[in-house]
Amino acid sequence: MANVISNVFKEELLKGNHDFDGGATYKLALYTSSKTATASDPTAYNSTNEQSDTGTYSAGGGTLSNPAVTGGSSASTAYVDFDDISFTTATITARYAQIYRSDGSAPTNNSVCVLDFGGNFSTTSGTFTVQFPSGGTSTAILRLA
C-alpha cells in the first residue's frame, strides 16, 4: 500500500478548514500493521491499532513542528513541510502513521493522510524518528499540483 490522502481531508480543505501555515495544530500518531489505511477510513484519529509504548510516545502521538507552506502564484505545485518528529526512550514497532488536525477547532481530529512506511520499523529503548522527505514540489508528503 502507498501513502493515502484521506477523503475527509479533501472535503475539509475545499471548505477552508485547514491552515498549515501556523493557524492549526497537526499531530502524527503511529500504528501497527493492523491499521486500516485507505482514503475512506479512517476519517479521524482513533486509537484502534495505535502503537503503545513505555517511553515518550503516548496515545495521540506527537505534535508536528514548524509546518511551512511553499508555493505561490508562480508555482505550479504548492506543498507543506514539517520538521522530523522523534520519540525518545521508545519501544515501538510501527508500520503506519496518521497525520491529523488536533487543535480543537473544526474539523477536530480529522485525518489528513495515512503514511505507509512500507514495512515495520522498530526501536527498543531508543529513538524512533519519522523523517519527512525534503520539502519540494516532487518530494513533500503533502503537495498539490
MARMAR-899162 format. One record per atom (N, C-alpha, C): residue number from 1; residue in one letter; atom name; y, x, z. Coordinates in nm, 2 decimals. Each point is the difference from the previous one (the first is absolute). Layout:
<atoms>
(atom NUM 'A' 'CA' (Y X Z))
...
</atoms>
This chain:
<atoms>
(atom 1 'M' 'N' (-0.12 0.08 0.00))
(atom 1 'M' 'CA' (0.12 -0.08 0.00))
(atom 1 'M' 'C' (0.12 0.09 0.00))
(atom 2 'A' 'N' (0.11 -0.05 -0.05))
(atom 2 'A' 'CA' (0.13 0.07 0.00))
(atom 2 'A' 'C' (0.10 -0.06 0.10))
(atom 3 'N' 'N' (0.11 0.06 0.01))
(atom 3 'N' 'CA' (0.11 -0.05 0.08))
(atom 3 'N' 'C' (0.04 -0.14 -0.06))
(atom 4 'V' 'N' (0.04 -0.09 0.08))
(atom 4 'V' 'CA' (0.04 -0.14 -0.05))
(atom 4 'V' 'C' (0.13 -0.04 0.06))
(atom 5 'I' 'N' (0.08 -0.06 -0.08))
(atom 5 'I' 'CA' (0.13 -0.06 0.05))
(atom 5 'I' 'C' (-0.04 -0.14 0.04))
(atom 6 'S' 'N' (0.04 -0.05 0.11))
(atom 6 'S' 'CA' (-0.04 -0.13 0.05))
(atom 6 'S' 'C' (0.08 -0.11 -0.07))
(atom 7 'N' 'N' (-0.07 -0.10 -0.04))
(atom 7 'N' 'CA' (0.06 -0.12 -0.07))
(atom 7 'N' 'C' (0.12 -0.05 0.08))
(atom 8 'V' 'N' (-0.02 -0.01 0.14))
(atom 8 'V' 'CA' (0.11 -0.06 0.08))
(atom 8 'V' 'C' (0.12 0.09 -0.01))
(atom 9 'F' 'N' (-0.01 0.13 -0.01))
(atom 9 'F' 'CA' (0.11 0.09 -0.01))
(atom 9 'F' 'C' (0.08 -0.03 -0.13))
(atom 10 'K' 'N' (-0.07 -0.02 -0.11))
(atom 10 'K' 'CA' (0.06 -0.03 -0.13))
(atom 10 'K' 'C' (0.09 -0.12 0.01))
(atom 11 'E' 'N' (-0.05 -0.10 0.06))
(atom 11 'E' 'CA' (0.08 -0.13 0.02))
(atom 11 'E' 'C' (0.12 0.03 0.09))
(atom 12 'E' 'N' (-0.02 0.06 0.12))
(atom 12 'E' 'CA' (0.10 0.03 0.10))
(atom 12 'E' 'C' (0.11 0.09 -0.06))
(atom 13 'L' 'N' (-0.04 0.10 -0.08))
(atom 13 'L' 'CA' (0.09 0.09 -0.07))
(atom 13 'L' 'C' (0.10 -0.08 -0.08))
(atom 14 'L' 'N' (-0.05 -0.09 -0.08))
(atom 14 'L' 'CA' (0.09 -0.08 -0.09))
(atom 14 'L' 'C' (0.09 -0.10 0.08))
(atom 15 'K' 'N' (-0.04 -0.03 0.12))
(atom 15 'K' 'CA' (0.08 -0.08 0.09))
(atom 15 'K' 'C' (0.11 0.08 0.07))
(atom 16 'G' 'N' (-0.01 0.13 -0.02))
(atom 16 'G' 'CA' (0.10 0.09 0.07))
(atom 16 'G' 'C' (-0.03 0.02 0.14))
(atom 17 'N' 'N' (-0.13 0.00 0.04))
(atom 17 'N' 'CA' (-0.04 0.01 0.14))
(atom 17 'N' 'C' (-0.04 0.14 0.04))
(atom 18 'H' 'N' (0.02 0.10 -0.08))
(atom 18 'H' 'CA' (-0.03 0.14 0.04))
(atom 18 'H' 'C' (0.12 0.09 -0.02))
(atom 19 'D' 'N' (0.01 0.09 0.09))
(atom 19 'D' 'CA' (0.11 0.10 -0.01))
(atom 19 'D' 'C' (-0.06 0.14 0.04))
(atom 20 'F' 'N' (-0.04 0.08 -0.10))
(atom 20 'F' 'CA' (-0.06 0.13 0.03))
(atom 20 'F' 'C' (0.11 0.10 0.03))
(atom 21 'D' 'N' (0.12 -0.03 -0.02))
(atom 21 'D' 'CA' (0.11 0.10 0.02))
(atom 21 'D' 'C' (0.07 0.00 0.13))
(atom 22 'G' 'N' (-0.08 -0.02 0.11))
(atom 22 'G' 'CA' (0.05 0.00 0.13))
(atom 22 'G' 'C' (0.02 -0.13 0.07))
(atom 23 'G' 'N' (-0.02 -0.11 -0.07))
(atom 23 'G' 'CA' (0.03 -0.13 0.06))
(atom 23 'G' 'C' (-0.12 -0.07 0.06))
(atom 24 'A' 'N' (-0.12 0.06 -0.01))
(atom 24 'A' 'CA' (-0.12 -0.06 0.05))
(atom 24 'A' 'C' (-0.09 0.11 0.05))
(atom 25 'T' 'N' (-0.10 -0.04 0.09))
(atom 25 'T' 'CA' (-0.09 0.10 0.05))
(atom 25 'T' 'C' (-0.14 -0.03 -0.06))
(atom 26 'Y' 'N' (-0.06 0.11 -0.04))
(atom 26 'Y' 'CA' (-0.14 -0.01 -0.06))
(atom 26 'Y' 'C' (-0.09 0.09 0.08))
(atom 27 'K' 'N' (-0.12 -0.05 0.01))
(atom 27 'K' 'CA' (-0.11 0.07 0.07))
(atom 27 'K' 'C' (-0.12 0.03 -0.09))
(atom 28 'L' 'N' (-0.08 0.09 0.04))
(atom 28 'L' 'CA' (-0.12 0.03 -0.06))
(atom 28 'L' 'C' (-0.12 -0.01 0.10))
(atom 29 'A' 'N' (-0.09 -0.09 -0.03))
(atom 29 'A' 'CA' (-0.12 -0.01 0.08))
(atom 29 'A' 'C' (-0.12 0.05 -0.07))
(atom 30 'L' 'N' (-0.10 0.06 0.08))
(atom 30 'L' 'CA' (-0.12 0.06 -0.06))
(atom 30 'L' 'C' (-0.12 -0.09 0.02))
(atom 31 'Y' 'N' (-0.09 0.00 -0.10))
(atom 31 'Y' 'CA' (-0.11 -0.09 0.00))
(atom 31 'Y' 'C' (-0.13 0.07 -0.04))
(atom 32 'T' 'N' (-0.11 -0.05 0.05))
(atom 32 'T' 'CA' (-0.13 0.05 -0.04))
(atom 32 'T' 'C' (-0.04 -0.04 -0.14))
(atom 33 'S' 'N' (-0.12 0.04 -0.04))
(atom 33 'S' 'CA' (-0.04 -0.03 -0.14))
(atom 33 'S' 'C' (-0.05 -0.15 -0.01))
(atom 34 'S' 'N' (0.00 -0.07 0.11))
(atom 34 'S' 'CA' (-0.03 -0.15 0.00))
(atom 34 'S' 'C' (0.12 -0.09 -0.04))
(atom 35 'K' 'N' (0.12 0.06 -0.01))
(atom 35 'K' 'CA' (0.12 -0.07 -0.03))
(atom 35 'K' 'C' (-0.01 -0.07 -0.14))
(atom 36 'T' 'N' (0.05 -0.13 0.00))
(atom 36 'T' 'CA' (0.02 -0.07 -0.13))
(atom 36 'T' 'C' (0.13 0.06 -0.06))
(atom 37 'A' 'N' (-0.01 0.05 -0.12))
(atom 37 'A' 'CA' (0.11 0.06 -0.06))
(atom 37 'A' 'C' (0.02 -0.05 -0.15))
(atom 38 'T' 'N' (0.06 -0.12 0.00))
(atom 38 'T' 'CA' (0.03 -0.05 -0.13))
(atom 38 'T' 'C' (0.15 -0.05 0.00))
(atom 39 'A' 'N' (0.05 -0.03 -0.12))
(atom 39 'A' 'CA' (0.14 -0.04 0.00))
(atom 39 'A' 'C' (0.03 -0.13 0.07))
(atom 40 'S' 'N' (-0.10 -0.09 0.00))
(atom 40 'S' 'CA' (0.02 -0.13 0.07))
(atom 40 'S' 'C' (-0.04 0.00 0.15))
(atom 41 'D' 'N' (-0.07 0.10 0.04))
(atom 41 'D' 'CA' (-0.04 0.01 0.14))
(atom 41 'D' 'C' (0.00 0.15 0.04))
(atom 42 'P' 'N' (0.08 0.03 0.10))
(atom 42 'P' 'CA' (0.06 -0.08 0.10))
(atom 42 'P' 'C' (0.15 -0.04 -0.04))
(atom 43 'T' 'N' (0.04 -0.11 0.05))
(atom 43 'T' 'CA' (0.14 -0.04 -0.02))
(atom 43 'T' 'C' (0.09 0.05 0.11))
(atom 44 'A' 'N' (-0.05 0.04 0.11))
(atom 44 'A' 'CA' (0.08 0.05 0.11))
(atom 44 'A' 'C' (-0.09 0.10 0.09))
(atom 45 'Y' 'N' (0.07 0.08 0.08))
(atom 45 'Y' 'CA' (-0.07 0.09 0.09))
(atom 45 'Y' 'C' (-0.09 -0.09 0.09))
(atom 46 'N' 'N' (-0.12 0.05 0.02))
(atom 46 'N' 'CA' (-0.09 -0.05 0.10))
(atom 46 'N' 'C' (-0.09 0.11 0.04))
(atom 47 'S' 'N' (-0.07 -0.01 0.12))
(atom 47 'S' 'CA' (-0.07 0.11 0.05))
(atom 47 'S' 'C' (-0.15 0.00 -0.04))
(atom 48 'T' 'N' (-0.04 -0.10 -0.08))
(atom 48 'T' 'CA' (-0.14 0.00 -0.05))
(atom 48 'T' 'C' (-0.03 0.13 -0.07))
(atom 49 'N' 'N' (-0.10 0.07 0.05))
(atom 49 'N' 'CA' (-0.05 0.13 -0.06))
(atom 49 'N' 'C' (0.10 0.11 0.01))
(atom 50 'E' 'N' (0.10 -0.02 0.09))
(atom 50 'E' 'CA' (0.10 0.11 0.03))
(atom 50 'E' 'C' (-0.07 0.11 0.07))
(atom 51 'Q' 'N' (0.04 0.12 -0.03))
(atom 51 'Q' 'CA' (-0.05 0.12 0.07))
(atom 51 'Q' 'C' (0.04 -0.01 0.15))
(atom 52 'S' 'N' (-0.10 0.04 0.09))
(atom 52 'S' 'CA' (0.04 0.02 0.14))
(atom 52 'S' 'C' (0.00 0.14 0.03))
(atom 53 'D' 'N' (0.07 0.04 0.11))
(atom 53 'D' 'CA' (0.01 0.14 0.03))
(atom 53 'D' 'C' (0.03 0.02 0.14))
(atom 54 'T' 'N' (-0.04 0.11 0.06))
(atom 54 'T' 'CA' (0.04 0.04 0.14))
(atom 54 'T' 'C' (0.12 0.09 0.01))
(atom 55 'G' 'N' (0.06 0.04 -0.12))
(atom 55 'G' 'CA' (0.11 0.09 0.00))
(atom 55 'G' 'C' (0.13 -0.08 -0.02))
(atom 56 'T' 'N' (0.09 0.05 -0.08))
(atom 56 'T' 'CA' (0.13 -0.06 -0.02))
(atom 56 'T' 'C' (0.00 -0.12 -0.10))
(atom 57 'Y' 'N' (-0.10 -0.03 -0.07))
(atom 57 'Y' 'CA' (-0.01 -0.12 -0.08))
(atom 57 'Y' 'C' (-0.02 -0.12 0.08))
(atom 58 'S' 'N' (0.08 -0.10 -0.02))
(atom 58 'S' 'CA' (-0.03 -0.13 0.07))
(atom 58 'S' 'C' (0.01 -0.11 -0.10))
(atom 59 'A' 'N' (-0.05 -0.12 0.04))
(atom 59 'A' 'CA' (0.00 -0.12 -0.09))
(atom 59 'A' 'C' (0.14 -0.02 -0.06))
(atom 60 'G' 'N' (0.00 -0.03 -0.13))
(atom 60 'G' 'CA' (0.12 -0.02 -0.07))
(atom 60 'G' 'C' (0.05 0.13 -0.07))
(atom 61 'G' 'N' (-0.06 0.11 0.04))
(atom 61 'G' 'CA' (0.04 0.13 -0.08))
(atom 61 'G' 'C' (0.13 0.06 0.05))
(atom 62 'G' 'N' (0.06 0.07 -0.09))
(atom 62 'G' 'CA' (0.12 0.07 0.03))
(atom 62 'G' 'C' (0.11 -0.03 -0.10))
(atom 63 'T' 'N' (0.13 0.02 0.05))
(atom 63 'T' 'CA' (0.11 -0.03 -0.08))
(atom 63 'T' 'C' (0.03 0.10 -0.11))
(atom 64 'L' 'N' (0.02 -0.04 -0.12))
(atom 64 'L' 'CA' (0.03 0.09 -0.11))
(atom 64 'L' 'C' (0.15 0.04 0.01))
(atom 65 'S' 'N' (0.02 0.13 -0.01))
(atom 65 'S' 'CA' (0.14 0.06 0.02))
(atom 65 'S' 'C' (0.07 0.03 -0.13))
(atom 66 'N' 'N' (0.13 -0.01 0.01))
(atom 66 'N' 'CA' (0.09 0.04 -0.11))
(atom 66 'N' 'C' (-0.04 -0.05 -0.14))
(atom 67 'P' 'N' (-0.01 -0.14 -0.01))
(atom 67 'P' 'CA' (-0.02 -0.05 -0.13))
(atom 67 'P' 'C' (0.12 0.02 -0.09))
(atom 68 'A' 'N' (-0.02 0.04 -0.12))
(atom 68 'A' 'CA' (0.11 0.03 -0.09))
(atom 68 'A' 'C' (-0.03 -0.06 -0.14))
(atom 69 'V' 'N' (0.09 -0.08 -0.04))
(atom 69 'V' 'CA' (-0.01 -0.06 -0.13))
(atom 69 'V' 'C' (0.08 0.08 -0.11))
(atom 70 'T' 'N' (-0.07 0.03 -0.11))
(atom 70 'T' 'CA' (0.06 0.08 -0.11))
(atom 70 'T' 'C' (-0.01 -0.08 -0.12))
(atom 71 'G' 'N' (0.10 0.01 -0.08))
(atom 71 'G' 'CA' (0.00 -0.08 -0.13))
(atom 71 'G' 'C' (0.15 -0.01 -0.05))
(atom 72 'G' 'N' (0.04 -0.12 -0.04))
(atom 72 'G' 'CA' (0.14 -0.02 -0.04))
(atom 72 'G' 'C' (0.00 -0.05 -0.14))
(atom 73 'S' 'N' (0.12 -0.02 -0.04))
(atom 73 'S' 'CA' (0.02 -0.07 -0.13))
(atom 73 'S' 'C' (-0.04 0.08 -0.12))
(atom 74 'S' 'N' (-0.01 0.13 0.01))
(atom 74 'S' 'CA' (-0.04 0.08 -0.11))
(atom 74 'S' 'C' (-0.15 0.04 0.01))
(atom 75 'A' 'N' (-0.07 -0.03 0.11))
(atom 75 'A' 'CA' (-0.14 0.03 0.01))
(atom 75 'A' 'C' (-0.09 -0.12 -0.04))
(atom 76 'S' 'N' (-0.10 0.03 -0.08))
(atom 76 'S' 'CA' (-0.09 -0.11 -0.04))
(atom 76 'S' 'C' (-0.11 -0.03 0.11))
(atom 77 'T' 'N' (-0.01 0.09 0.10))
(atom 77 'T' 'CA' (-0.09 -0.02 0.11))
(atom 77 'T' 'C' (0.07 0.02 0.13))
(atom 78 'A' 'N' (-0.02 -0.10 0.09))
(atom 78 'A' 'CA' (0.05 0.02 0.14))
(atom 78 'A' 'C' (-0.12 0.01 0.09))
(atom 79 'Y' 'N' (0.02 0.08 0.11))
(atom 79 'Y' 'CA' (-0.11 0.02 0.09))
(atom 79 'Y' 'C' (0.05 0.02 0.14))
(atom 80 'V' 'N' (-0.10 -0.01 0.09))
(atom 80 'V' 'CA' (0.03 0.02 0.14))
(atom 80 'V' 'C' (-0.09 0.11 0.05))
(atom 81 'D' 'N' (0.05 0.09 0.09))
(atom 81 'D' 'CA' (-0.08 0.11 0.05))
(atom 81 'D' 'C' (0.01 -0.01 0.15))
(atom 82 'F' 'N' (-0.10 0.04 0.07))
(atom 82 'F' 'CA' (0.00 0.01 0.15))
(atom 82 'F' 'C' (-0.04 0.14 0.04))
(atom 83 'D' 'N' (0.04 0.04 0.13))
(atom 83 'D' 'CA' (-0.05 0.12 0.05))
(atom 83 'D' 'C' (-0.15 -0.02 0.03))
(atom 84 'D' 'N' (-0.08 0.11 0.00))
(atom 84 'D' 'CA' (-0.14 0.00 0.04))
(atom 84 'D' 'C' (0.00 -0.05 0.14))
(atom 85 'I' 'N' (-0.12 -0.06 0.04))
(atom 85 'I' 'CA' (-0.01 -0.05 0.13))
(atom 85 'I' 'C' (-0.13 0.06 0.06))
(atom 86 'S' 'N' (0.01 0.04 0.13))
(atom 86 'S' 'CA' (-0.11 0.07 0.07))
(atom 86 'S' 'C' (-0.03 -0.07 0.13))
(atom 87 'F' 'N' (-0.13 0.00 0.04))
(atom 87 'F' 'CA' (-0.04 -0.04 0.13))
(atom 87 'F' 'C' (-0.07 0.12 0.06))
(atom 88 'T' 'N' (0.05 0.04 0.11))
(atom 88 'T' 'CA' (-0.05 0.13 0.07))
(atom 88 'T' 'C' (-0.11 -0.04 0.10))
(atom 89 'T' 'N' (-0.08 0.10 0.04))
(atom 89 'T' 'CA' (-0.11 -0.01 0.09))
(atom 89 'T' 'C' (-0.08 -0.13 -0.03))
(atom 90 'A' 'N' (-0.03 -0.02 -0.12))
(atom 90 'A' 'CA' (-0.06 -0.12 -0.05))
(atom 90 'A' 'C' (-0.15 0.02 -0.04))
(atom 91 'T' 'N' (-0.08 -0.10 0.03))
(atom 91 'T' 'CA' (-0.13 0.00 -0.05))
(atom 91 'T' 'C' (-0.01 -0.12 -0.09))
(atom 92 'I' 'N' (0.00 0.02 -0.13))
(atom 92 'I' 'CA' (0.02 -0.11 -0.10))
(atom 92 'I' 'C' (-0.09 0.03 -0.12))
(atom 93 'T' 'N' (-0.06 -0.11 -0.05))
(atom 93 'T' 'CA' (-0.06 0.00 -0.13))
(atom 93 'T' 'C' (0.06 -0.12 -0.08))
(atom 94 'A' 'N' (0.07 0.03 -0.10))
(atom 94 'A' 'CA' (0.07 -0.11 -0.08))
(atom 94 'A' 'C' (-0.02 0.01 -0.14))
(atom 95 'R' 'N' (-0.01 -0.11 -0.07))
(atom 95 'R' 'CA' (-0.02 -0.01 -0.14))
(atom 95 'R' 'C' (0.13 -0.06 -0.07))
(atom 96 'Y' 'N' (0.06 -0.09 0.07))
(atom 96 'Y' 'CA' (0.12 -0.07 -0.05))
(atom 96 'Y' 'C' (0.12 0.00 0.09))
(atom 97 'A' 'N' (0.11 -0.02 -0.05))
(atom 97 'A' 'CA' (0.13 -0.01 0.07))
(atom 97 'A' 'C' (0.07 -0.12 -0.05))
(atom 98 'Q' 'N' (0.07 -0.07 0.08))
(atom 98 'Q' 'CA' (0.08 -0.12 -0.04))
(atom 98 'Q' 'C' (0.14 0.03 0.04))
(atom 99 'I' 'N' (0.10 -0.01 -0.10))
(atom 99 'I' 'CA' (0.14 0.00 0.03))
(atom 99 'I' 'C' (0.05 -0.14 0.01))
(atom 100 'Y' 'N' (0.07 -0.03 0.11))
(atom 100 'Y' 'CA' (0.05 -0.14 0.02))
(atom 100 'Y' 'C' (0.13 0.01 0.07))
(atom 101 'R' 'N' (0.08 -0.11 -0.01))
(atom 101 'R' 'CA' (0.13 -0.01 0.06))
(atom 101 'R' 'C' (-0.02 -0.05 0.15))
(atom 102 'S' 'N' (0.07 0.07 0.09))
(atom 102 'S' 'CA' (-0.03 -0.03 0.14))
(atom 102 'S' 'C' (0.12 -0.02 0.09))
(atom 103 'D' 'N' (0.12 -0.03 -0.05))
(atom 103 'D' 'CA' (0.12 0.00 0.08))
(atom 103 'D' 'C' (0.03 -0.13 0.06))
(atom 104 'G' 'N' (-0.08 -0.10 -0.02))
(atom 104 'G' 'CA' (0.02 -0.13 0.07))
(atom 104 'G' 'C' (0.08 -0.10 -0.09))
(atom 105 'S' 'N' (0.07 0.05 -0.11))
(atom 105 'S' 'CA' (0.07 -0.09 -0.09))
(atom 105 'S' 'C' (-0.10 -0.05 -0.10))
(atom 106 'A' 'N' (0.03 -0.11 -0.06))
(atom 106 'A' 'CA' (-0.09 -0.06 -0.10))
(atom 106 'A' 'C' (0.00 0.10 -0.12))
(atom 107 'P' 'N' (-0.11 0.03 -0.06))
(atom 107 'P' 'CA' (-0.14 -0.04 0.03))
(atom 107 'P' 'C' (-0.07 0.09 0.10))
(atom 108 'T' 'N' (-0.01 -0.04 0.12))
(atom 108 'T' 'CA' (-0.06 0.08 0.11))
(atom 108 'T' 'C' (-0.14 0.03 -0.03))
(atom 109 'N' 'N' (-0.04 0.13 0.00))
(atom 109 'N' 'CA' (-0.13 0.05 -0.01))
(atom 109 'N' 'C' (-0.06 -0.02 -0.14))
(atom 110 'N' 'N' (0.07 -0.05 -0.10))
(atom 110 'N' 'CA' (-0.05 -0.02 -0.13))
(atom 110 'N' 'C' (-0.04 0.14 -0.06))
(atom 111 'S' 'N' (-0.11 -0.01 -0.07))
(atom 111 'S' 'CA' (-0.06 0.12 -0.06))
(atom 111 'S' 'C' (0.09 0.04 -0.12))
(atom 112 'V' 'N' (0.02 0.13 -0.02))
(atom 112 'V' 'CA' (0.06 0.06 -0.12))
(atom 112 'V' 'C' (-0.11 0.05 -0.09))
(atom 113 'C' 'N' (-0.08 0.08 0.05))
(atom 113 'C' 'CA' (-0.11 0.06 -0.08))
(atom 113 'C' 'C' (-0.12 0.05 0.08))
(atom 114 'V' 'N' (-0.11 0.02 -0.06))
(atom 114 'V' 'CA' (-0.11 0.06 0.07))
(atom 114 'V' 'C' (-0.04 0.13 -0.08))
(atom 115 'L' 'N' (0.00 0.11 0.07))
(atom 115 'L' 'CA' (-0.03 0.13 -0.06))
(atom 115 'L' 'C' (-0.15 0.03 0.02))
(atom 116 'D' 'N' (-0.07 0.04 -0.11))
(atom 116 'D' 'CA' (-0.14 0.04 0.01))
(atom 116 'D' 'C' (0.00 0.15 -0.01))
(atom 117 'F' 'N' (-0.06 0.06 0.11))
(atom 117 'F' 'CA' (-0.01 0.15 0.00))
(atom 117 'F' 'C' (-0.11 0.05 -0.09))
(atom 118 'G' 'N' (-0.08 -0.09 -0.05))
(atom 118 'G' 'CA' (-0.11 0.04 -0.09))
(atom 118 'G' 'C' (-0.12 0.05 0.07))
(atom 119 'G' 'N' (0.00 -0.01 0.13))
(atom 119 'G' 'CA' (-0.12 0.03 0.08))
(atom 119 'G' 'C' (0.05 0.01 0.15))
(atom 120 'N' 'N' (-0.09 0.02 0.09))
(atom 120 'N' 'CA' (0.03 0.01 0.14))
(atom 120 'N' 'C' (0.06 0.14 0.03))
(atom 121 'F' 'N' (0.11 0.00 0.08))
(atom 121 'F' 'CA' (0.05 0.12 0.05))
(atom 121 'F' 'C' (0.00 0.00 0.15))
(atom 122 'S' 'N' (-0.03 0.11 0.06))
(atom 122 'S' 'CA' (-0.02 0.00 0.15))
(atom 122 'S' 'C' (0.07 0.11 0.06))
(atom 123 'T' 'N' (0.02 -0.02 0.13))
(atom 123 'T' 'CA' (0.05 0.11 0.09))
(atom 123 'T' 'C' (-0.06 -0.03 0.14))
(atom 124 'T' 'N' (-0.04 0.10 0.07))
(atom 124 'T' 'CA' (-0.05 -0.01 0.14))
(atom 124 'T' 'C' (0.10 0.08 0.09))
(atom 125 'S' 'N' (0.07 -0.07 0.08))
(atom 125 'S' 'CA' (0.09 0.06 0.10))
(atom 125 'S' 'C' (0.10 0.10 -0.08))
(atom 126 'G' 'N' (0.04 -0.05 -0.11))
(atom 126 'G' 'CA' (0.09 0.08 -0.08))
(atom 126 'G' 'C' (0.12 -0.08 -0.06))
(atom 127 'T' 'N' (0.06 0.05 -0.10))
(atom 127 'T' 'CA' (0.11 -0.07 -0.06))
(atom 127 'T' 'C' (-0.04 -0.07 -0.13))
(atom 128 'F' 'N' (0.02 -0.13 -0.01))
(atom 128 'F' 'CA' (-0.03 -0.07 -0.12))
(atom 128 'F' 'C' (0.13 -0.03 -0.07))
(atom 129 'T' 'N' (0.01 0.05 -0.12))
(atom 129 'T' 'CA' (0.13 -0.01 -0.07))
(atom 129 'T' 'C' (-0.02 -0.08 -0.13))
(atom 130 'V' 'N' (0.09 -0.09 -0.03))
(atom 130 'V' 'CA' (0.00 -0.07 -0.13))
(atom 130 'V' 'C' (0.12 0.06 -0.07))
(atom 131 'Q' 'N' (-0.04 0.08 -0.10))
(atom 131 'Q' 'CA' (0.10 0.07 -0.08))
(atom 131 'Q' 'C' (0.03 -0.07 -0.13))
(atom 132 'F' 'N' (0.13 -0.05 -0.01))
(atom 132 'F' 'CA' (0.04 -0.07 -0.12))
(atom 132 'F' 'C' (0.02 0.10 -0.11))
(atom 133 'P' 'N' (-0.02 -0.04 -0.12))
(atom 133 'P' 'CA' (0.03 0.09 -0.12))
(atom 133 'P' 'C' (0.15 0.01 0.00))
(atom 134 'S' 'N' (0.04 0.11 -0.07))
(atom 134 'S' 'CA' (0.15 0.02 -0.01))
(atom 134 'S' 'C' (0.06 -0.12 -0.07))
(atom 135 'G' 'N' (0.12 -0.03 0.04))
(atom 135 'G' 'CA' (0.07 -0.11 -0.06))
(atom 135 'G' 'C' (0.03 0.03 -0.14))
(atom 136 'G' 'N' (-0.03 -0.09 -0.09))
(atom 136 'G' 'CA' (0.03 0.02 -0.14))
(atom 136 'G' 'C' (-0.03 -0.12 -0.08))
(atom 137 'T' 'N' (0.05 0.00 -0.12))
(atom 137 'T' 'CA' (-0.02 -0.12 -0.09))
(atom 137 'T' 'C' (-0.15 -0.03 -0.04))
(atom 138 'S' 'N' (-0.08 0.11 0.01))
(atom 138 'S' 'CA' (-0.14 -0.02 -0.03))
(atom 138 'S' 'C' (-0.10 0.03 0.11))
(atom 139 'T' 'N' (0.06 0.03 0.12))
(atom 139 'T' 'CA' (-0.08 0.05 0.11))
(atom 139 'T' 'C' (0.01 -0.09 0.13))
(atom 140 'A' 'N' (0.11 -0.06 0.02))
(atom 140 'A' 'CA' (0.03 -0.07 0.12))
(atom 140 'A' 'C' (-0.10 -0.12 0.02))
(atom 141 'I' 'N' (-0.04 -0.03 0.12))
(atom 141 'I' 'CA' (-0.09 -0.10 0.03))
(atom 141 'I' 'C' (0.05 -0.14 -0.04))
(atom 142 'L' 'N' (0.13 -0.03 0.03))
(atom 142 'L' 'CA' (0.06 -0.12 -0.05))
(atom 142 'L' 'C' (0.11 0.02 -0.10))
(atom 143 'R' 'N' (-0.02 -0.05 -0.12))
(atom 143 'R' 'CA' (0.09 0.02 -0.11))
(atom 143 'R' 'C' (0.00 -0.12 -0.09))
(atom 144 'L' 'N' (0.12 -0.02 -0.06))
(atom 144 'L' 'CA' (0.02 -0.11 -0.10))
(atom 144 'L' 'C' (0.05 0.06 -0.13))
(atom 145 'A' 'N' (-0.07 -0.03 -0.10))
(atom 145 'A' 'CA' (0.04 0.06 -0.13))
(atom 145 'A' 'C' (0.03 -0.11 -0.10))
</atoms>
